């Protein structure tokens, strides 16, 4: 006897009713039996409705800048999905190309950290505590780095330098790597939120662009090993996209925190800068140097830094 998807859905529904997970509503049951296209369209509609409610609430409670910052963090986080799209067509890419993309991402993040977090952080710090701003921001940087160090120790994962199909020889290793990417995306989202929370729209936009650009090779690094291990290509792209969607959570936390408590802005900017510098030094740069051919990645880093510096200057 063939067990169909409809039969399995009915069985799951029966189990969940009996265990109390579904009580007075059969919405889940109806959704599970919908044709795939209609089901995804329904979920997308519900998601958009939820976003409208969230954005409306944020606008009424905090104002326009918070809404813009939250939306920017969503776009930046979604860039992981954009970066994963080549996995639909390829199972692997040139190592030199991948290292160059990572090097450029590191340069972009270094410039954004310097010009959109540390420089304004020092300014706000000196405005609040004349002559002591640099110490407050430095303290924030160390707290951010220690936070990621502690998180690395507590959560099981493997480092960013294990992204090839040969090294990622098991599903367990792939998912440990995905945990690492997700973990590091949270402070990146927080940095975007903190920048917008400062009231400096330009700094927030620059940092959101930088984080988005940096997420592109990360999305590719997540999707390619999954495809190589036999995952459905679209599912691999979806998983890569989800790793970046933790950033809006960090973004919302950062932007609301510094909007409500302006006095924590300098130390929050330092925290975000320290966390991102930790990721760049601990994960990204070592990966670009791991196979002994780092020259292309080095020039790509310089190129990314210069592009981001020019963009920052163009935005005023």
BALOBA-1460 file (C-alpha; in Angstrom, 3 decimals):
// residues 316
<rec num="1" residu="x" x="0.000" y="0.000" z="0.000"/>
<rec num="2" residu="x" x="1.333" y="3.452" z="-0.927"/>
<rec num="3" residu="x" x="1.352" y="6.060" z="1.843"/>
<rec num="4" residu="x" x="0.515" y="9.429" z="0.262"/>
<rec num="5" residu="x" x="1.346" y="12.922" z="1.473"/>
<rec num="6" residu="x" x="-2.351" y="13.448" z="2.214"/>
<rec num="7" residu="x" x="-2.399" y="10.337" z="4.441"/>
<rec num="8" residu="x" x="0.668" y="11.520" z="6.355"/>
<rec num="9" residu="x" x="-0.863" y="14.983" z="6.799"/>
<rec num="10" residu="x" x="-4.053" y="13.441" z="8.217"/>
<rec num="11" residu="x" x="-2.005" y="11.271" z="10.579"/>
<rec num="12" residu="x" x="0.003" y="14.251" z="11.842"/>
<rec num="13" residu="x" x="-3.180" y="16.229" z="12.305"/>
<rec num="14" residu="x" x="-4.740" y="13.364" z="14.332"/>
<rec num="15" residu="x" x="-1.645" y="13.110" z="16.569"/>
<rec num="16" residu="x" x="-1.524" y="16.856" z="17.207"/>
<rec num="17" residu="x" x="-5.229" y="16.985" z="18.055"/>
<rec num="18" residu="x" x="-4.820" y="14.126" z="20.525"/>
<rec num="19" residu="x" x="-1.778" y="15.734" z="22.166"/>
<rec num="20" residu="x" x="-3.514" y="19.093" z="22.462"/>
<rec num="21" residu="x" x="-1.283" y="20.938" z="19.985"/>
<rec num="22" residu="x" x="-4.378" y="21.726" z="17.871"/>
<rec num="23" residu="x" x="-7.621" y="22.373" z="19.727"/>
<rec num="24" residu="x" x="-10.434" y="24.452" z="18.271"/>
<rec num="25" residu="x" x="-8.948" y="25.234" z="14.861"/>
<rec num="26" residu="x" x="-8.295" y="23.148" z="11.765"/>
<rec num="27" residu="x" x="-6.287" y="25.858" z="9.951"/>
<rec num="28" residu="x" x="-3.067" y="23.846" z="10.159"/>
<rec num="29" residu="x" x="-4.797" y="20.780" z="8.705"/>
<rec num="30" residu="x" x="-6.267" y="22.763" z="5.837"/>
<rec num="31" residu="x" x="-2.920" y="24.433" z="5.144"/>
<rec num="32" residu="x" x="-1.072" y="21.121" z="5.033"/>
<rec num="33" residu="x" x="-3.477" y="19.773" z="2.395"/>
<rec num="34" residu="x" x="-3.260" y="22.777" z="0.073"/>
<rec num="35" residu="x" x="-1.407" y="22.482" z="-3.262"/>
<rec num="36" residu="x" x="2.218" y="23.622" z="-2.760"/>
<rec num="37" residu="x" x="1.835" y="26.853" z="-4.759"/>
<rec num="38" residu="x" x="-1.330" y="27.875" z="-2.929"/>
<rec num="39" residu="x" x="0.199" y="26.929" z="0.434"/>
<rec num="40" residu="x" x="3.302" y="29.049" z="-0.139"/>
<rec num="41" residu="x" x="1.187" y="31.944" z="-1.426"/>
<rec num="42" residu="x" x="-0.913" y="31.749" z="1.743"/>
<rec num="43" residu="x" x="2.155" y="31.693" z="3.977"/>
<rec num="44" residu="x" x="3.643" y="34.624" z="2.063"/>
<rec num="45" residu="x" x="0.422" y="36.586" z="2.507"/>
<rec num="46" residu="x" x="0.364" y="35.892" z="6.241"/>
<rec num="47" residu="x" x="4.013" y="36.909" z="6.486"/>
<rec num="48" residu="x" x="3.376" y="40.203" z="4.693"/>
<rec num="49" residu="x" x="0.373" y="40.898" z="6.910"/>
<rec num="50" residu="x" x="2.503" y="40.259" z="9.996"/>
<rec num="51" residu="x" x="5.149" y="42.650" z="8.665"/>
<rec num="52" residu="x" x="2.546" y="45.377" z="8.128"/>
<rec num="53" residu="x" x="1.389" y="44.974" z="11.717"/>
<rec num="54" residu="x" x="4.973" y="45.050" z="13.038"/>
<rec num="55" residu="x" x="5.977" y="48.064" z="10.941"/>
<rec num="56" residu="x" x="2.814" y="49.936" z="11.893"/>
<rec num="57" residu="x" x="3.392" y="49.258" z="15.579"/>
<rec num="58" residu="x" x="7.033" y="50.357" z="15.370"/>
<rec num="59" residu="x" x="6.090" y="53.545" z="13.514"/>
<rec num="60" residu="x" x="3.472" y="54.512" z="16.090"/>
<rec num="61" residu="x" x="5.719" y="53.695" z="19.034"/>
<rec num="62" residu="x" x="9.170" y="54.887" z="17.896"/>
<rec num="63" residu="x" x="8.799" y="56.842" z="14.649"/>
<rec num="64" residu="x" x="10.062" y="56.706" z="11.088"/>
<rec num="65" residu="x" x="13.763" y="56.075" z="11.738"/>
<rec num="66" residu="x" x="13.077" y="52.809" z="13.594"/>
<rec num="67" residu="x" x="10.880" y="51.523" z="10.764"/>
<rec num="68" residu="x" x="13.574" y="52.348" z="8.181"/>
<rec num="69" residu="x" x="16.242" y="50.682" z="10.307"/>
<rec num="70" residu="x" x="14.226" y="47.513" z="10.825"/>
<rec num="71" residu="x" x="13.428" y="47.290" z="7.120"/>
<rec num="72" residu="x" x="17.111" y="47.849" z="6.242"/>
<rec num="73" residu="x" x="18.148" y="45.021" z="8.579"/>
<rec num="74" residu="x" x="15.626" y="42.698" z="6.879"/>
<rec num="75" residu="x" x="17.005" y="43.580" z="3.435"/>
<rec num="76" residu="x" x="20.598" y="43.127" z="4.620"/>
<rec num="77" residu="x" x="19.785" y="39.755" z="6.184"/>
<rec num="78" residu="x" x="17.942" y="38.607" z="3.055"/>
<rec num="79" residu="x" x="21.128" y="39.122" z="1.033"/>
<rec num="80" residu="x" x="22.206" y="35.661" z="2.192"/>
<rec num="81" residu="x" x="19.460" y="34.312" z="-0.055"/>
<rec num="82" residu="x" x="20.741" y="36.377" z="-2.967"/>
<rec num="83" residu="x" x="24.222" y="34.998" z="-2.439"/>
<rec num="84" residu="x" x="22.869" y="31.442" z="-2.337"/>
<rec num="85" residu="x" x="21.179" y="31.651" z="-5.757"/>
<rec num="86" residu="x" x="24.233" y="30.366" z="-7.726"/>
<rec num="87" residu="x" x="23.733" y="27.075" z="-5.872"/>
<rec num="88" residu="x" x="20.715" y="26.533" z="-8.144"/>
<rec num="89" residu="x" x="23.090" y="26.194" z="-11.093"/>
<rec num="90" residu="x" x="26.444" y="25.035" z="-9.653"/>
<rec num="91" residu="x" x="27.553" y="22.510" z="-7.047"/>
<rec num="92" residu="x" x="30.899" y="24.212" z="-6.568"/>
<rec num="93" residu="x" x="32.789" y="27.374" z="-7.559"/>
<rec num="94" residu="x" x="36.435" y="28.292" z="-7.994"/>
<rec num="95" residu="x" x="38.280" y="28.520" z="-4.692"/>
<rec num="96" residu="x" x="40.027" y="31.700" z="-5.843"/>
<rec num="97" residu="x" x="36.680" y="33.303" z="-6.681"/>
<rec num="98" residu="x" x="35.206" y="32.358" z="-3.316"/>
<rec num="99" residu="x" x="38.239" y="33.647" z="-1.411"/>
<rec num="100" residu="x" x="38.099" y="36.899" z="-3.400"/>
<rec num="101" residu="x" x="34.435" y="37.349" z="-2.486"/>
<rec num="102" residu="x" x="35.233" y="36.748" z="1.180"/>
<rec num="103" residu="x" x="38.193" y="39.146" z="1.022"/>
<rec num="104" residu="x" x="36.027" y="41.871" z="-0.499"/>
<rec num="105" residu="x" x="33.397" y="41.222" z="2.189"/>
<rec num="106" residu="x" x="36.046" y="41.623" z="4.898"/>
<rec num="107" residu="x" x="37.180" y="44.939" z="3.376"/>
<rec num="108" residu="x" x="33.615" y="46.205" z="3.187"/>
<rec num="109" residu="x" x="32.985" y="45.294" z="6.826"/>
<rec num="110" residu="x" x="36.248" y="46.837" z="8.008"/>
<rec num="111" residu="x" x="35.406" y="50.157" z="6.323"/>
<rec num="112" residu="x" x="31.835" y="50.123" z="7.614"/>
<rec num="113" residu="x" x="33.043" y="49.340" z="11.134"/>
<rec num="114" residu="x" x="35.509" y="52.218" z="11.042"/>
<rec num="115" residu="x" x="33.420" y="54.922" z="9.361"/>
<rec num="116" residu="x" x="29.861" y="54.020" z="10.398"/>
<rec num="117" residu="x" x="30.409" y="52.697" z="13.939"/>
<rec num="118" residu="x" x="33.681" y="53.784" z="15.514"/>
<rec num="119" residu="x" x="33.898" y="57.380" z="14.189"/>
<rec num="120" residu="x" x="30.297" y="58.321" z="15.098"/>
<rec num="121" residu="x" x="30.615" y="56.313" z="18.324"/>
<rec num="122" residu="x" x="33.564" y="58.451" z="19.383"/>
<rec num="123" residu="x" x="31.617" y="61.600" z="18.488"/>
<rec num="124" residu="x" x="28.568" y="60.625" z="20.545"/>
<rec num="125" residu="x" x="30.794" y="59.446" z="23.389"/>
<rec num="126" residu="x" x="32.634" y="62.762" z="23.579"/>
<rec num="127" residu="x" x="29.328" y="64.635" z="23.423"/>
<rec num="128" residu="x" x="28.082" y="62.730" z="26.467"/>
<rec num="129" residu="x" x="31.380" y="62.434" z="28.348"/>
<rec num="130" residu="x" x="33.874" y="65.017" z="27.009"/>
<rec num="131" residu="x" x="37.355" y="63.539" z="26.756"/>
<rec num="132" residu="x" x="36.222" y="60.040" z="27.723"/>
<rec num="133" residu="x" x="34.435" y="58.937" z="24.549"/>
<rec num="134" residu="x" x="37.334" y="56.833" z="23.318"/>
<rec num="135" residu="x" x="37.449" y="54.855" z="26.565"/>
<rec num="136" residu="x" x="33.709" y="54.185" z="26.512"/>
<rec num="137" residu="x" x="33.825" y="52.977" z="22.894"/>
<rec num="138" residu="x" x="36.920" y="50.857" z="23.607"/>
<rec num="139" residu="x" x="35.129" y="49.227" z="26.522"/>
<rec num="140" residu="x" x="32.191" y="48.457" z="24.234"/>
<rec num="141" residu="x" x="34.536" y="46.899" z="21.666"/>
<rec num="142" residu="x" x="36.043" y="44.547" z="24.223"/>
<rec num="143" residu="x" x="32.605" y="43.560" z="25.532"/>
<rec num="144" residu="x" x="31.465" y="42.780" z="21.979"/>
<rec num="145" residu="x" x="34.521" y="40.633" z="21.276"/>
<rec num="146" residu="x" x="34.242" y="38.798" z="24.615"/>
<rec num="147" residu="x" x="30.538" y="38.185" z="23.976"/>
<rec num="148" residu="x" x="31.269" y="36.418" z="20.674"/>
<rec num="149" residu="x" x="34.202" y="34.547" z="22.208"/>
<rec num="150" residu="x" x="31.921" y="33.250" z="24.961"/>
<rec num="151" residu="x" x="29.152" y="32.391" z="22.483"/>
<rec num="152" residu="x" x="31.684" y="30.475" z="20.342"/>
<rec num="153" residu="x" x="32.688" y="28.437" z="23.370"/>
<rec num="154" residu="x" x="29.139" y="27.680" z="24.515"/>
<rec num="155" residu="x" x="27.460" y="26.843" z="21.186"/>
<rec num="156" residu="x" x="28.717" y="23.829" z="19.187"/>
<rec num="157" residu="x" x="29.825" y="24.745" z="15.670"/>
<rec num="158" residu="x" x="32.728" y="24.545" z="13.262"/>
<rec num="159" residu="x" x="34.685" y="27.472" z="11.898"/>
<rec num="160" residu="x" x="34.157" y="29.338" z="8.643"/>
<rec num="161" residu="x" x="37.191" y="27.602" z="7.090"/>
<rec num="162" residu="x" x="35.303" y="24.326" z="6.548"/>
<rec num="163" residu="x" x="33.094" y="25.247" z="3.627"/>
<rec num="164" residu="x" x="34.057" y="22.771" z="0.895"/>
<rec num="165" residu="x" x="32.056" y="19.625" z="0.215"/>
<rec num="166" residu="x" x="35.117" y="17.464" z="0.978"/>
<rec num="167" residu="x" x="35.587" y="18.994" z="4.425"/>
<rec num="168" residu="x" x="31.891" y="19.100" z="5.171"/>
<rec num="169" residu="x" x="31.594" y="15.343" z="4.785"/>
<rec num="170" residu="x" x="28.585" y="14.914" z="7.052"/>
<rec num="171" residu="x" x="25.215" y="16.548" z="7.580"/>
<rec num="172" residu="x" x="26.156" y="17.197" z="11.200"/>
<rec num="173" residu="x" x="29.155" y="19.288" z="10.164"/>
<rec num="174" residu="x" x="27.047" y="21.252" z="7.691"/>
<rec num="175" residu="x" x="24.541" y="22.175" z="10.367"/>
<rec num="176" residu="x" x="27.264" y="23.077" z="12.853"/>
<rec num="177" residu="x" x="28.629" y="25.454" z="10.220"/>
<rec num="178" residu="x" x="25.148" y="26.927" z="9.681"/>
<rec num="179" residu="x" x="24.895" y="27.541" z="13.439"/>
<rec num="180" residu="x" x="28.178" y="29.468" z="13.262"/>
<rec num="181" residu="x" x="26.922" y="31.667" z="10.415"/>
<rec num="182" residu="x" x="23.628" y="32.335" z="12.197"/>
<rec num="183" residu="x" x="25.404" y="33.191" z="15.439"/>
<rec num="184" residu="x" x="27.629" y="35.740" z="13.735"/>
<rec num="185" residu="x" x="24.731" y="37.343" z="11.873"/>
<rec num="186" residu="x" x="23.077" y="38.527" z="15.085"/>
<rec num="187" residu="x" x="25.658" y="41.203" z="16.025"/>
<rec num="188" residu="x" x="25.777" y="42.316" z="12.384"/>
<rec num="189" residu="x" x="22.050" y="42.992" z="12.490"/>
<rec num="190" residu="x" x="22.463" y="44.705" z="15.833"/>
<rec num="191" residu="x" x="25.116" y="46.995" z="14.372"/>
<rec num="192" residu="x" x="22.676" y="48.121" z="11.658"/>
<rec num="193" residu="x" x="20.022" y="48.823" z="14.274"/>
<rec num="194" residu="x" x="22.422" y="50.742" z="16.509"/>
<rec num="195" residu="x" x="23.522" y="52.914" z="13.582"/>
<rec num="196" residu="x" x="19.949" y="53.834" z="12.689"/>
<rec num="197" residu="x" x="19.136" y="54.349" z="16.364"/>
<rec num="198" residu="x" x="21.797" y="57.048" z="16.523"/>
<rec num="199" residu="x" x="19.608" y="59.157" z="14.223"/>
<rec num="200" residu="x" x="22.298" y="59.250" z="11.531"/>
<rec num="201" residu="x" x="20.428" y="57.869" z="8.518"/>
<rec num="202" residu="x" x="23.554" y="57.924" z="6.340"/>
<rec num="203" residu="x" x="25.584" y="55.774" z="8.737"/>
<rec num="204" residu="x" x="22.747" y="53.294" z="9.023"/>
<rec num="205" residu="x" x="22.386" y="52.987" z="5.241"/>
<rec num="206" residu="x" x="26.135" y="52.542" z="4.728"/>
<rec num="207" residu="x" x="26.293" y="49.824" z="7.356"/>
<rec num="208" residu="x" x="23.198" y="48.056" z="6.015"/>
<rec num="209" residu="x" x="24.751" y="48.003" z="2.526"/>
<rec num="210" residu="x" x="28.026" y="46.696" z="3.953"/>
<rec num="211" residu="x" x="26.331" y="43.922" z="5.922"/>
<rec num="212" residu="x" x="24.246" y="42.979" z="2.875"/>
<rec num="213" residu="x" x="27.336" y="42.748" z="0.661"/>
<rec num="214" residu="x" x="29.136" y="40.698" z="3.294"/>
<rec num="215" residu="x" x="26.169" y="38.316" z="3.552"/>
<rec num="216" residu="x" x="26.325" y="37.386" z="-0.140"/>
<rec num="217" residu="x" x="29.369" y="35.063" z="0.073"/>
<rec num="218" residu="x" x="28.075" y="33.736" z="3.408"/>
<rec num="219" residu="x" x="24.844" y="32.650" z="1.735"/>
<rec num="220" residu="x" x="26.833" y="30.893" z="-0.974"/>
<rec num="221" residu="x" x="29.005" y="29.208" z="1.651"/>
<rec num="222" residu="x" x="25.907" y="27.769" z="3.324"/>
<rec num="223" residu="x" x="24.029" y="26.674" z="0.177"/>
<rec num="224" residu="x" x="26.820" y="24.986" z="-1.820"/>
<rec num="225" residu="x" x="27.719" y="22.304" z="0.770"/>
<rec num="226" residu="x" x="24.033" y="21.480" z="1.240"/>
<rec num="227" residu="x" x="23.556" y="20.995" z="-2.516"/>
<rec num="228" residu="x" x="26.749" y="18.910" z="-2.718"/>
<rec num="229" residu="x" x="25.370" y="16.626" z="-0.011"/>
<rec num="230" residu="x" x="22.128" y="16.027" z="-1.905"/>
<rec num="231" residu="x" x="19.771" y="18.662" z="-0.495"/>
<rec num="232" residu="x" x="17.100" y="20.049" z="-2.798"/>
<rec num="233" residu="x" x="18.539" y="23.210" z="-4.398"/>
<rec num="234" residu="x" x="15.629" y="25.442" z="-3.473"/>
<rec num="235" residu="x" x="15.651" y="24.084" z="0.067"/>
<rec num="236" residu="x" x="19.364" y="24.864" z="0.327"/>
<rec num="237" residu="x" x="18.708" y="28.444" z="-0.829"/>
<rec num="238" residu="x" x="15.867" y="28.711" z="1.696"/>
<rec num="239" residu="x" x="18.077" y="27.527" z="4.568"/>
<rec num="240" residu="x" x="20.795" y="29.993" z="3.565"/>
<rec num="241" residu="x" x="18.227" y="32.795" z="3.534"/>
<rec num="242" residu="x" x="16.993" y="31.856" z="6.997"/>
<rec num="243" residu="x" x="20.511" y="32.120" z="8.463"/>
<rec num="244" residu="x" x="20.434" y="35.834" z="7.587"/>
<rec num="245" residu="x" x="16.966" y="36.497" z="8.947"/>
<rec num="246" residu="x" x="18.281" y="36.500" z="12.506"/>
<rec num="247" residu="x" x="19.697" y="39.931" z="11.642"/>
<rec num="248" residu="x" x="16.354" y="41.787" z="11.846"/>
<rec num="249" residu="x" x="16.015" y="40.451" z="15.401"/>
<rec num="250" residu="x" x="19.394" y="41.934" z="16.314"/>
<rec num="251" residu="x" x="18.548" y="45.069" z="14.344"/>
<rec num="252" residu="x" x="15.291" y="45.608" z="16.197"/>
<rec num="253" residu="x" x="16.996" y="45.053" z="19.552"/>
<rec num="254" residu="x" x="19.792" y="47.509" z="18.726"/>
<rec num="255" residu="x" x="17.611" y="50.263" z="17.309"/>
<rec num="256" residu="x" x="14.995" y="50.211" z="20.069"/>
<rec num="257" residu="x" x="17.615" y="50.008" z="22.825"/>
<rec num="258" residu="x" x="19.576" y="53.061" z="21.718"/>
<rec num="259" residu="x" x="16.394" y="54.961" z="20.805"/>
<rec num="260" residu="x" x="15.034" y="54.557" z="24.335"/>
<rec num="261" residu="x" x="18.374" y="54.866" z="26.155"/>
<rec num="262" residu="x" x="20.537" y="57.378" z="24.280"/>
<rec num="263" residu="x" x="23.280" y="57.131" z="26.899"/>
<rec num="264" residu="x" x="24.114" y="53.555" z="25.828"/>
<rec num="265" residu="x" x="24.688" y="54.588" z="22.183"/>
<rec num="266" residu="x" x="28.513" y="54.972" z="22.322"/>
<rec num="267" residu="x" x="29.072" y="51.688" z="24.133"/>
<rec num="268" residu="x" x="26.558" y="49.936" z="21.834"/>
<rec num="269" residu="x" x="28.433" y="51.172" z="18.758"/>
<rec num="270" residu="x" x="31.657" y="49.927" z="20.308"/>
<rec num="271" residu="x" x="30.014" y="46.564" z="21.084"/>
<rec num="272" residu="x" x="28.845" y="46.135" z="17.482"/>
<rec num="273" residu="x" x="32.264" y="47.178" z="16.139"/>
<rec num="274" residu="x" x="34.107" y="44.775" z="18.431"/>
<rec num="275" residu="x" x="31.809" y="41.890" z="17.504"/>
<rec num="276" residu="x" x="32.272" y="42.495" z="13.774"/>
<rec num="277" residu="x" x="36.049" y="42.863" z="14.069"/>
<rec num="278" residu="x" x="36.075" y="39.566" z="15.963"/>
<rec num="279" residu="x" x="34.213" y="37.812" z="13.121"/>
<rec num="280" residu="x" x="36.484" y="39.348" z="10.472"/>
<rec num="281" residu="x" x="39.675" y="38.349" z="12.276"/>
<rec num="282" residu="x" x="38.508" y="34.981" z="13.625"/>
<rec num="283" residu="x" x="36.529" y="33.647" z="10.669"/>
<rec num="284" residu="x" x="36.740" y="35.514" z="7.374"/>
<rec num="285" residu="x" x="40.405" y="36.466" z="6.967"/>
<rec num="286" residu="x" x="41.758" y="33.063" z="8.137"/>
<rec num="287" residu="x" x="39.506" y="31.379" z="5.565"/>
<rec num="288" residu="x" x="40.911" y="33.495" z="2.706"/>
<rec num="289" residu="x" x="44.458" y="32.499" z="3.768"/>
<rec num="290" residu="x" x="43.744" y="28.845" z="4.521"/>
<rec num="291" residu="x" x="44.995" y="27.331" z="1.251"/>
<rec num="292" residu="x" x="48.175" y="29.372" z="0.860"/>
<rec num="293" residu="x" x="46.886" y="31.533" z="-2.021"/>
<rec num="294" residu="x" x="45.895" y="34.741" z="-0.321"/>
<rec num="295" residu="x" x="47.110" y="37.441" z="-2.732"/>
<rec num="296" residu="x" x="43.810" y="37.757" z="-4.634"/>
<rec num="297" residu="x" x="41.890" y="37.884" z="-1.371"/>
<rec num="298" residu="x" x="44.231" y="40.578" z="-0.034"/>
<rec num="299" residu="x" x="43.670" y="42.821" z="-3.033"/>
<rec num="300" residu="x" x="39.943" y="42.072" z="-2.883"/>
<rec num="301" residu="x" x="39.951" y="43.221" z="0.757"/>
<rec num="302" residu="x" x="41.610" y="46.493" z="-0.239"/>
<rec num="303" residu="x" x="39.151" y="46.913" z="-3.098"/>
<rec num="304" residu="x" x="36.173" y="46.301" z="-0.804"/>
<rec num="305" residu="x" x="37.520" y="48.766" z="1.763"/>
<rec num="306" residu="x" x="38.031" y="51.463" z="-0.874"/>
<rec num="307" residu="x" x="34.572" y="50.954" z="-2.411"/>
<rec num="308" residu="x" x="32.938" y="51.269" z="1.006"/>
<rec num="309" residu="x" x="35.038" y="54.327" z="1.877"/>
<rec num="310" residu="x" x="33.979" y="55.998" z="-1.401"/>
<rec num="311" residu="x" x="30.333" y="55.141" z="-0.751"/>
<rec num="312" residu="x" x="30.523" y="56.601" z="2.744"/>
<rec num="313" residu="x" x="32.016" y="59.792" z="1.346"/>
<rec num="314" residu="x" x="29.412" y="60.027" z="-1.451"/>
<rec num="315" residu="x" x="26.567" y="59.807" z="1.074"/>
<rec num="316" residu="x" x="28.015" y="62.810" z="2.874"/>
